[in-house]
Amino acid sequence: MPTKRQATSSRGVRGRLRSLDNMSNNARSIDDRRSPLNTAIVARRLFIKVNLLTLEITVCSVTHLRPASKMKIHSVLIIVAVTTLVLDVSALEDDRARAYLEGFNGYNKRAENLTHLVWLKSWAYNTNITEYNLKQMMIVTVLRSDFNKKEASEAAKFNLSAMTNASLIRQINKILDVGISGYNDSDVLRKIAEIEAEMIGIYSTAKWCKTPTECHQLEPGLTEIFTNSRNYDELRDAWKGWRDVSGKMMRSNYQEMVTLMNRAIKAGGKYADMGAYYRSVYEDPEFENDVRKLFDQLAPLYDELHAFVRRKLRTHYGGKHFPSSGHIPAHLFGDMWAQSWSNIYDLLEPYPGKGSYNLTKAMIKQKYNVTHMFRVAEEFFVSLGLKPMPDSFWTNSQLVKAEDREVVCGGEAVDMFNETDFRVRMCTIVAGDYLNTIHHEMGHVQYYLEYHHQPFLFRNNPNPGFDEGVADIATLSFLTPEHLKLIGLIQELPNSAEGDINFLMQMALEKVAFLPWGYLVDQWRWSVFRGETSPKNYNKAWWDLRCKYQGISPPVARSEQDFDPGAKTHIADNTQYISYFVSSLLQFQFHHALCQLMNNTRPLHRCDIYNSKTAGDRLKSVLQMGASVHWEEALFKLTKGTIGETRKLSAAPILAYFEPLRIWLKEENRKANETASWDKNNCPPGSFVTVLSGVRSLASTGSLTMLLMASIVLSWLAIPWLYNMRSLKGYKKLSAFNSG
């Protein structure tokens, strides 16, 4: 006969078994249209019930034991039960999150569909700038903001502390970090989108007219002037003209956008300002300090290059154009922003004729066309074992500038988020720097192709600099003499020390010259968002940074009527720029690691990873991860097993790459008695003027020339007064003038 306790327990067991049967029946009755993941949740609940039932049966079976033994077993069973419940609750929360993300018409599918629509409308506008296309783009931009806000509310219902699956937690956190889309005033969000679109429109359609009949957009017209002209005055006029028709026209727009963005992001309570939100993608609270320290390590190399270039340009243009402060006029570098100096290599070549080459001339001689340029880049990636471009790439991309409509020409690679459609937008011409850019943009597309299998939220880069660094891996190999000879663009290798220095100089004019520019753009932007730089000081703060870090100065006086930051597309379209500085380091870390993996025996600056499946396999394994891991883990995976194995940004590989050139530059500057420095605390006198009621205040310039001009103007104004004082008639005219 069972005891009373056993009978009660048995009834409890039978009751639980009936409950279990009911749950099973409920599980079987679930609508077939429901996701299997929802069924998994029910199964998980069944599992909990089974665990608890097993425990109760065990309790019933030990009643014959002595009290002390039963107490010990009961204690163990309680611990097991609690642990089981905790684990099962976590598993349940994981299953709920998985169903929300991956279920039928779950978040991933809905977000992918909407993002595809956003990119379609954005592409339509950028390849055909019309009022209609702008309005269509605005509509879907607002839809995306609303979607992000709604999904953040849904994601907030999950108990992250009860979840154990790291991938699911990472995805939910990304949904929660909605940025300004979480702001509850849709009118403000709509206004921000309108301002951004207007600034992009100003930038993309801006034209500077050299004469009433000769007008130029940035590409290709102004770009060609800076590439080819060596006329000081022509370059100065084009430099000023572009800023007059671009940045200057959007100053008030930018000020309003900053105010609204800060209002929206602060309302969420997580970020102090919009700059803090932008930096958060690096998932590192010390990121800002880290990049400052890295720039400090790189500055001595840049300073030596700057001194060498300054001496060469001073020789060419004459010392009268160069301030005693050591700065270089900003319009003399062959580039609208002085971010790349490669176009003036002909003025700077260390050893004329020693292994040098002109890529553009070689391409024209071999009858390159734009399509062939893209095929050359594609073949590079395929040689590594990566994917060829899909058919949609060749069908849907904008490879050249349309002649019958306004388009955005800035190079961009796009994942259209429909699994098969990947594009680039460029206004390509047959030139060496465009071939370089094609390799870069196709590097982005390779990233898209490799991680497209990831969930929506991981179809991205682990940080924006990582993406840009990957895109530039190809350029470090493509530009080596070995590779150019392999594809027939040069005939002989520069196998002398002089030829090697010439090659490194060409690379430095692109890579080293960029470093301070890549660093300072967002230093200015973050300062604006913090409120450290007020609207009344926008332009002066910009030039303070350019004078300090780049060692350049404006060729004509600037004022707060100007807005020179807006002369760069990344300010106009609000694209973050520090990623390019980060990529300048990462690309050399990647290159250094991949060259070691393929057992390269040449100097780092002559390594070409072309045709290396070993390098390609390692690269592919990292690209496929997308944003599923922290960027430090992706970096570690790529560099693992090499001398440079690390999880951190490092300046060591880029410094090692250019070390032979640094030694040479230092010696050349010493022999020429050229100081590798400039006044880093001030811009040259006359660089900036204060505007008061539409009149430029001369007192702020410290320029004798300006004072003399003022004296001449005042004298000219005094002539009618002196003349009129000699006659009554003149006096009456003067009186009439004064009364008017």
C-alpha positions in Angstrom: 0.0 0.0 0.0 1.4 3.4 -0.8 1.8 5.8 2.0 -0.3 9.0 2.1 2.7 11.0 0.9 3.4 8.6 -2.0 -0.3 8.7 -3.0 -0.3 12.5 -3.0 2.9 12.6 -5.0 1.5 10.1 -7.5 -1.6 12.2 -8.0 0.6 15.2 -8.6 2.7 13.2 -11.1 -0.5 12.0 -12.9 -1.8 15.6 -12.9 1.4 16.8 -14.4 1.4 14.1 -17.0 -2.1 15.1 -18.0 -0.9 18.7 -18.2 2.0 17.5 -20.4 -0.4 15.7 -22.7 -2.5 18.9 -23.0 0.6 20.9 -23.9 1.6 18.4 -26.5 -1.9 18.6 -28.0 -1.6 22.4 -28.0 1.8 22.2 -29.7 0.4 19.9 -32.4 -2.5 22.2 -33.0 -0.3 25.2 -33.9 -1.2 26.6 -37.3 1.2 25.3 -39.9 1.8 28.9 -41.0 3.5 29.6 -37.7 7.3 29.6 -37.7 9.1 26.4 -36.6 10.8 28.7 -34.1 7.5 29.3 -32.3 7.0 25.5 -32.1 10.5 25.4 -30.7 9.4 27.7 -27.9 6.5 25.3 -27.0 9.0 22.4 -27.1 11.2 24.3 -24.7 8.3 24.7 -22.3 7.6 20.9 -22.6 11.3 20.4 -21.8 11.0 22.4 -18.6 7.9 20.4 -17.6 9.8 17.1 -18.2 12.7 18.3 -16.1 10.5 19.2 -13.2 8.5 16.0 -13.5 11.7 14.0 -13.4 12.8 15.7 -10.3 9.4 15.0 -8.6 9.6 11.3 -9.5 13.1 11.2 -8.1 11.8 12.7 -4.8 9.1 10.1 -4.6 11.5 7.3 -5.1 13.8 8.2 -2.2 11.2 8.2 0.6 12.6 5.0 2.0 16.0 6.6 2.7 17.0 7.9 6.1 16.1 11.5 6.9 19.7 12.8 6.7 20.2 11.2 3.3 16.9 12.5 2.0 17.9 16.1 3.1 21.1 15.9 1.2 19.4 14.6 -1.9 16.7 17.2 -1.6 19.3 20.0 -1.4 21.0 18.7 -4.5 17.7 18.4 -6.3 16.8 22.0 -5.4 20.1 23.2 -6.8 19.5 21.2 -9.9 15.9 22.5 -10.2 16.9 26.1 -9.8 19.8 25.8 -12.3 17.5 24.0 -14.8 14.9 26.8 -14.4 17.5 29.5 -14.9 19.0 27.8 -18.0 15.5 27.1 -19.4 14.3 30.7 -18.8 17.4 31.9 -20.7 16.8 29.4 -23.5 13.2 30.5 -23.7 14.3 34.2 -24.0 16.8 33.2 -26.7 14.0 31.3 -28.6 11.7 34.3 -28.4 14.4 36.6 -29.8 15.3 34.1 -32.5 11.6 33.9 -33.5 11.4 37.7 -33.6 14.5 38.0 -35.7 14.3 35.0 -38.0 10.7 33.9 -38.0 8.2 34.1 -40.9 8.2 37.8 -41.8 10.4 38.5 -38.8 12.6 41.5 -38.3 15.4 40.4 -40.7 13.0 39.9 -43.6 11.1 43.1 -43.0 14.3 45.2 -42.5 15.8 43.7 -45.7 12.7 44.6 -47.7 12.6 48.1 -46.5 16.3 48.7 -46.9 16.1 47.4 -50.5 13.4 50.0 -51.1 15.5 52.8 -49.5 18.5 51.9 -51.7 16.3 51.8 -54.8 15.0 55.3 -54.2 18.5 56.6 -53.1 20.0 55.1 -56.3 17.3 56.7 -58.4 18.0 60.1 -57.0 21.8 59.9 -57.1 21.8 58.8 -60.7 19.1 61.3 -61.7 18.9 64.4 -59.5 15.3 65.6 -59.9 12.7 67.1 -57.5 10.5 64.0 -58.0 13.3 61.5 -57.1 14.2 63.7 -54.1 10.7 63.5 -52.8 10.6 59.7 -53.3 13.8 59.3 -51.4 12.5 61.5 -48.6 9.4 59.4 -48.2 11.3 56.1 -47.7 13.9 57.8 -45.5 11.1 58.8 -43.1 9.6 55.3 -43.4 12.9 53.9 -42.3 13.1 56.2 -39.3 9.6 55.1 -38.3 10.5 51.5 -38.8 13.6 51.8 -36.6 11.7 53.5 -33.8 9.0 50.8 -33.8 11.4 47.9 -33.9 13.5 49.4 -31.1 10.3 49.4 -29.0 9.7 45.7 -29.8 13.4 44.8 -29.1 13.2 46.6 -25.7 10.7 43.9 -24.5 13.5 41.3 -24.4 15.3 40.6 -21.2 18.9 40.7 -22.4 20.2 39.6 -19.0 18.2 36.4 -19.3 19.7 35.6 -22.7 22.8 33.5 -23.3 23.2 33.5 -27.1 25.9 36.1 -27.9 24.8 36.5 -31.5 21.2 37.1 -30.6 22.2 39.6 -27.9 24.4 41.5 -30.4 21.5 41.7 -32.9 19.0 42.9 -30.3 21.5 45.6 -29.1 21.9 46.8 -32.6 18.2 47.2 -33.0 18.0 49.1 -29.7 20.7 51.5 -30.7 18.4 53.4 -33.1 20.2 56.8 -33.1 18.0 59.8 -33.9 15.3 57.6 -35.4 14.1 57.0 -31.8 13.2 60.7 -31.4 9.4 61.1 -31.0 9.0 64.2 -33.2 8.6 63.0 -36.7 8.6 66.6 -38.1 12.2 67.1 -36.8 13.4 63.8 -38.4 11.7 64.8 -41.6 13.4 68.2 -41.5 16.8 66.6 -40.9 16.3 64.4 -43.9 15.3 67.4 -46.0 18.3 69.4 -45.0 20.7 66.5 -45.8 19.1 66.0 -49.2 19.3 69.8 -49.9 23.0 69.9 -49.0 23.7 66.8 -51.2 21.8 68.6 -54.0 23.8 71.8 -53.6 27.1 69.8 -53.7 26.2 67.6 -56.6 24.9 70.3 -58.9 27.4 73.0 -58.0 29.2 74.6 -61.0 32.0 77.2 -61.0 32.1 79.4 -64.1 35.7 80.4 -65.1 34.1 82.6 -67.8 30.4 83.2 -68.7 30.7 80.4 -71.3 33.1 78.0 -69.4 31.5 76.4 -66.4 32.8 73.3 -64.5 31.4 70.8 -62.0 33.7 69.1 -59.6 34.0 66.0 -61.8 35.5 65.9 -64.3 36.1 69.6 -65.0 37.6 71.0 -61.8 39.3 67.7 -61.0 41.1 67.9 -64.4 42.2 71.5 -63.8 43.8 70.5 -60.5 45.4 67.4 -62.1 47.0 69.2 -65.0 47.4 72.9 -64.3 50.6 74.3 -62.8 49.3 77.9 -63.1 49.2 79.4 -59.6 46.5 81.9 -60.3 44.3 79.5 -62.3 44.5 77.0 -59.4 43.7 79.7 -56.9 40.6 80.9 -58.8 39.3 77.3 -59.2 40.0 76.6 -55.5 38.0 79.6 -54.4 35.4 79.2 -57.0 34.4 75.7 -55.9 34.1 76.8 -52.3 31.9 79.8 -53.3 29.4 77.5 -55.1 29.4 74.5 -52.7 30.2 75.0 -49.0 29.3 78.6 -48.8 25.8 77.9 -50.1 25.0 75.4 -47.3 26.4 77.0 -44.2 22.9 77.8 -42.7 21.7 74.3 -43.6 24.5 72.7 -41.7 24.0 74.8 -38.6 20.3 73.9 -38.5 21.1 70.2 -39.1 23.6 70.1 -36.2 21.0 71.7 -33.8 18.2 69.3 -34.8 20.5 66.2 -34.7 21.8 67.0 -31.3 18.3 67.6 -30.0 17.1 64.2 -31.3 20.1 62.2 -30.1 20.2 63.8 -26.6 16.5 63.0 -26.1 17.4 59.3 -26.0 19.5 59.8 -22.9 22.3 57.5 -24.1 24.6 59.9 -26.0 25.9 63.4 -25.1 25.8 64.5 -28.7 25.7 63.3 -32.2 29.5 62.9 -32.4 29.4 60.5 -29.5 26.8 58.4 -31.3 28.9 58.3 -34.5 32.0 57.1 -32.4 30.0 54.4 -30.7 30.2 52.2 -33.8 33.8 51.5 -32.8 32.6 49.9 -29.5 35.6 51.4 -27.7 35.2 54.2 -25.0 38.9 55.1 -25.6 38.6 55.3 -29.3 39.1 59.1 -29.5 42.2 59.0 -27.4 43.5 56.0 -29.3 43.4 57.7 -32.7 45.0 60.8 -31.3 48.0 58.7 -30.0 48.2 56.9 -33.3 48.3 60.2 -35.2 51.1 61.4 -32.9 53.1 58.4 -33.9 52.6 59.1 -37.6 53.1 62.9 -37.5 57.0 62.8 -37.8 56.8 60.9 -41.1 54.3 63.3 -42.5 56.4 66.3 -41.3 59.4 65.1 -43.3 57.3 64.6 -46.4 55.8 68.1 -46.0 59.2 69.7 -45.7 60.5 68.0 -48.9 57.3 68.9 -50.8 57.4 72.5 -49.6 60.9 73.0 -50.8 60.1 71.6 -54.3 57.0 73.7 -54.7 58.7 76.8 -53.5 61.3 76.2 -56.2 58.7 75.8 -58.8 56.3 78.6 -57.9 58.6 81.1 -56.3 59.2 82.0 -52.7 56.9 85.0 -52.8 53.8 82.7 -52.6 55.0 80.9 -49.5 54.4 82.3 -46.0 57.4 82.5 -43.6 55.4 80.4 -41.1 56.2 77.3 -43.1 52.7 76.5 -44.4 52.0 75.6 -48.0 49.2 77.2 -50.0 46.4 74.7 -50.1 45.7 74.9 -53.9 49.1 73.6 -55.0 48.8 69.9 -54.4 46.9 68.8 -57.5 43.8 68.0 -55.4 40.9 70.2 -54.4 41.4 69.4 -50.7 45.1 68.6 -50.5 44.2 65.1 -49.3 46.2 63.5 -52.1 49.4 64.9 -53.6 50.0 62.2 -56.2 49.0 64.5 -59.1 52.1 66.7 -58.6 54.6 63.8 -58.6 56.1 65.3 -61.7 57.3 68.3 -59.6 58.5 66.1 -56.8 60.2 63.1 -58.4 63.3 62.3 -56.3 65.3 60.7 -59.2 63.9 61.8 -62.6 63.4 58.9 -65.0 64.5 56.2 -62.5 61.9 53.5 -62.8 59.0 56.0 -62.9 55.9 55.5 -64.9 52.8 57.4 -65.9 49.8 55.0 -65.4 47.4 57.2 -67.3 49.6 57.4 -70.4 50.2 53.7 -70.3 46.4 53.0 -70.2 45.7 55.3 -73.0 48.5 53.8 -75.1 47.0 50.3 -74.6 43.5 51.6 -75.5 42.0 50.9 -72.1 38.3 51.7 -71.8 36.2 52.0 -68.7 34.8 48.5 -68.9 38.2 47.0 -69.2 39.4 49.0 -66.2 36.7 47.3 -64.1 37.6 43.9 -65.6 41.2 44.3 -64.5 40.1 45.0 -60.9 37.7 42.0 -61.0 40.5 39.7 -62.2 42.6 40.7 -59.2 40.0 39.6 -56.7 39.2 36.4 -58.6 42.9 35.5 -58.5 42.6 35.3 -54.7 39.7 32.9 -54.9 37.1 35.5 -54.3 33.9 35.9 -56.3 33.5 37.5 -59.8 31.1 40.4 -60.1 27.5 39.1 -60.6 25.7 39.9 -63.8 23.6 42.6 -62.0 26.8 44.5 -61.3 27.4 45.1 -65.0 23.8 45.7 -65.8 22.9 48.1 -63.0 26.1 50.0 -62.1 26.8 53.6 -63.2 30.3 53.3 -64.5 30.5 56.6 -66.4 28.8 60.0 -66.0 25.5 60.4 -67.8 25.4 63.3 -70.3 21.7 63.9 -70.2 21.0 64.5 -66.5 22.6 65.6 -63.2 24.1 62.8 -61.2 26.2 62.3 -58.1 29.8 61.4 -59.2 31.4 60.5 -55.9 32.4 56.8 -56.0 30.2 54.5 -54.0 29.6 50.8 -53.8 26.1 49.6 -52.8 24.5 46.4 -51.5 20.9 46.6 -52.6 19.9 44.0 -50.0 18.1 41.6 -52.3 20.8 38.9 -52.3 21.8 39.4 -55.9 22.1 43.1 -56.7 25.4 44.8 -56.0 26.5 48.0 -57.7 29.0 50.8 -57.9 28.4 54.4 -58.9 31.3 56.3 -60.5 31.9 58.9 -63.2 35.0 57.0 -64.5 37.4 58.3 -67.0 40.5 56.5 -68.3 43.1 57.6 -65.8 45.4 55.9 -63.3 43.8 57.3 -60.2 40.4 56.1 -61.4 41.8 52.6 -61.9 43.0 52.8 -58.3 39.5 53.9 -57.1 37.9 51.0 -59.1 40.0 48.5 -57.1 38.9 50.2 -53.9 35.1 50.2 -54.7 35.2 46.7 -56.0 36.8 45.8 -52.7 33.7 47.0 -51.0 31.6 44.8 -53.3 33.7 41.8 -52.4 32.9 42.4 -48.8 29.1 42.5 -49.6 29.4 39.3 -51.6 31.1 37.4 -48.8 28.9 38.4 -45.9 25.5 38.4 -47.8 24.5 35.1 -46.1 24.6 36.8 -42.6 21.5 38.0 -40.8 20.4 41.5 -41.9 22.1 43.2 -38.9 25.4 41.5 -39.6 25.4 42.3 -43.3 27.8 45.2 -42.5 31.3 45.9 -41.5 32.5 45.4 -37.9 33.4 49.1 -38.0 33.5 51.6 -40.9 37.3 51.8 -41.0 37.5 48.0 -41.4 35.4 48.2 -44.5 37.6 50.9 -46.0 40.7 49.1 -45.0 39.6 45.9 -46.8 38.7 48.0 -49.8 42.3 49.3 -50.0 44.0 46.0 -49.6 43.9 45.6 -53.4 45.5 49.0 -54.1 48.6 48.2 -52.1 49.3 45.2 -54.3 47.9 46.6 -57.6 50.2 49.6 -57.5 53.4 47.6 -57.0 55.7 47.7 -60.0 55.6 43.9 -60.0 51.9 43.8 -60.5 51.8 46.6 -63.1 54.4 44.7 -65.1 52.4 41.5 -64.7 49.3 43.2 -66.3 51.4 44.9 -68.9 51.1 48.5 -67.8 54.9 48.9 -67.3 57.7 47.2 -69.1 60.6 47.2 -66.6 60.9 46.9 -62.9 62.6 49.7 -60.9 65.3 47.5 -59.5 67.6 50.2 -58.3 67.6 52.1 -54.9 66.6 55.2 -56.8 63.7 53.5 -58.4 62.6 52.1 -55.1 62.6 55.6 -53.5 60.6 56.9 -56.5 58.0 54.2 -56.0 57.8 54.9 -52.3 57.4 58.6 -53.0 54.5 57.9 -55.2 52.8 55.8 -52.6 53.5 58.4 -49.8 51.9 61.2 -51.8 48.7 59.1 -51.7 48.9 57.4 -48.3 51.1 59.5 -46.0 49.8 62.8 -47.3 46.3 61.8 -46.5 46.9 61.0 -42.8 46.3 64.5 -41.2 43.4 65.2 -43.4 41.8 61.8 -42.5 42.3 62.7 -38.9 41.2 66.3 -38.8 37.8 66.3 -40.6 36.0 64.6 -37.8 38.0 66.4 -35.1 36.2 69.5 -36.5 32.8 67.7 -36.8 33.0 66.3 -33.2 33.9 69.7 -31.9 30.9 71.2 -33.6 28.5 68.6 -32.2 30.0 69.1 -28.7 29.4 72.8 -28.9 33.1 73.6 -28.5 33.0 75.1 -32.0 30.0 77.5 -32.3 28.5 78.5 -35.6 30.2 81.9 -35.5 33.6 80.1 -35.6 32.8 77.2 -38.0 35.3 78.3 -40.6 38.1 79.6 -38.4 38.1 76.4 -36.4 38.3 74.5 -39.6 41.4 76.4 -40.8 43.0 76.2 -37.4 43.0 72.5 -37.7 44.2 72.5 -41.3 47.0 74.8 -40.5 48.0 72.8 -37.4 47.8 69.3 -38.7 48.3 69.6 -42.5 50.6 72.5 -42.5 48.7 74.2 -45.3 47.1 77.6 -45.5 44.3 79.2 -47.6 45.5 80.9 -50.8 43.0 83.7 -50.3 41.6 85.2 -47.1 38.7 83.3 -45.6 35.9 84.5 -43.3 32.8 83.3 -41.5 30.8 84.1 -44.6 32.5 81.0 -46.1 31.9 77.4 -45.1 34.9 75.5 -46.4 34.1 72.2 -44.6 31.1 71.9 -46.9 33.3 71.9 -50.0 33.9 68.2 -49.1 31.1 65.7 -49.9 31.5 63.9 -46.6 30.4 67.0 -44.8 27.6 67.7 -47.2 26.2 64.2 -47.0 27.1 63.6 -43.4 29.3 60.7 -43.9 31.7 60.0 -41.1 35.4 60.5 -42.0 37.5 59.1 -39.2 36.9 55.7 -40.8 39.3 56.7 -43.6 42.0 57.4 -41.0 41.4 54.1 -39.3 41.5 52.4 -42.7 44.8 54.0 -43.4 46.3 52.0 -40.6 44.2 48.8 -41.0 45.0 48.4 -44.7 48.7 48.2 -43.9 48.1 45.8 -41.0 46.1 43.6 -43.3 48.7 43.8 -46.1 51.5 43.0 -43.6 49.7 39.9 -42.3 48.6 38.6 -45.7 52.1 39.0 -47.1 53.5 36.9 -44.3 50.9 34.2 -44.7 51.9 33.8 -48.4 55.6 33.7 -47.4 56.5 36.9 -49.3 60.3 37.4 -49.5 60.3 40.9 -51.0 60.2 44.2 -49.0 56.7 45.0 -47.6 56.3 47.8 -50.1 56.9 45.5 -53.0 54.7 42.6 -51.9 51.8 41.6 -54.3 49.2 39.2 -53.0 47.8 38.7 -56.5 47.1 35.0 -57.2 47.7 33.9 -53.6 44.9 31.5 -52.5 46.5 31.4 -49.1 46.0 35.1 -48.6 42.6 35.0 -50.3 41.4 32.2 -48.0 42.3 34.1 -44.8 40.8 37.3 -46.2 37.6 35.5 -47.2 37.2 33.9 -43.7 37.2 37.4 -42.2 35.0 39.0 -44.8 32.3 36.3 -44.3 32.0 37.3 -40.6 30.6 40.7 -41.5 29.5 42.5 -38.3 28.8 39.4 -36.4 31.8 40.0 -34.1 33.6 42.9 -32.6 36.1 44.4 -35.0 39.0 43.5 -32.7 38.1 39.8 -33.1 38.0 40.1 -36.8 41.4 41.9 -36.8 42.8 39.1 -34.6 41.5 36.4 -36.9 43.1 38.1 -40.0 46.5 38.7 -38.3 46.6 35.4 -36.3 49.9 33.5 -36.6 51.8 36.5 -38.0 54.4 38.8 -36.4 51.7 41.5 -36.3 49.1 39.4 -34.5 46.9 41.8 -32.6 43.4 43.0 -31.7 44.4 46.7 -31.7 45.0 49.4 -34.3 48.8 49.8 -34.9 50.9 52.3 -36.7 53.8 49.9 -36.9 53.1 48.3 -40.3 52.6 51.6 -42.2 55.8 53.0 -40.6 57.7 49.9 -41.6 56.4 50.2 -45.1 57.7 53.7 -45.5 60.8 53.4 -43.4 63.3 53.5 -46.3 61.6 56.7 -47.6 61.6 58.3 -44.1 65.3 57.8 -43.8 65.9 59.3 -47.3 63.6 62.3 -46.6 65.3 63.1 -43.4 68.7 63.2 -45.0 67.5 65.2 -48.0 65.9 67.8 -45.7 69.1 67.9 -43.6 71.2 68.5 -46.7 68.9 71.3 -47.9 68.7 72.8 -44.4 64.9 72.4 -44.6 63.1 72.3 -41.2 60.5 69.6 -41.0 58.0 71.7 -39.2 55.8 74.8 -39.4 53.9 77.1 -37.0 51.4 74.6 -35.6 49.7 77.1 -33.4 48.7 79.7 -35.9 47.7 80.1 -39.5 49.8 82.7 -41.5 48.8 86.3 -41.1 46.1 87.3 -43.5 44.5 83.8 -43.7 41.4 84.8 -41.9 39.3 87.9 -41.7 36.4 88.9 -39.5 33.3 90.1 -41.2 31.4 92.9 -39.5 28.1 94.1 -41.2 29.4 92.8 -44.5 32.8 94.6 -44.2 35.9 92.6 -43.6 37.8 93.8 -40.5 41.3 94.6 -41.5 42.6 94.7 -38.0 42.3 90.9 -37.7 44.5 90.2 -40.7 47.8 91.7 -39.7 48.5 92.2 -43.3 50.3 95.3 -44.5 48.9 94.7 -48.0 45.3 94.9 -46.8 46.0 98.1 -44.9 47.5 99.7 -48.0 44.4 98.7 -50.0 42.2 100.2 -47.3 44.2 103.4 -47.5 43.8 103.5 -51.3 40.0 103.0 -51.0 39.6 105.7 -48.4 41.7 108.1 -50.6 39.5 107.3 -53.6 36.3 108.0 -51.5 37.8 111.3 -50.3 38.4 112.7 -53.9 34.7 113.6 -54.6 34.5 115.2 -51.1 37.6 117.4 -51.8 36.4 118.4 -55.2 32.9 119.2 -54.1 34.1 121.5 -51.3 35.5 123.8 -54.1 32.0 124.8 -55.4 28.5 125.4 -54.2 27.2 123.1 -56.8 29.5 120.4 -55.6 28.5 121.1 -52.0 24.8 120.7 -52.9 25.6 117.3 -54.6 27.4 116.2 -51.5 24.4 117.2 -49.3 22.0 115.3 -51.5 24.3 112.3 -51.3 24.4 112.4 -47.5 20.6 112.8 -47.3 20.1 109.7 -49.5 
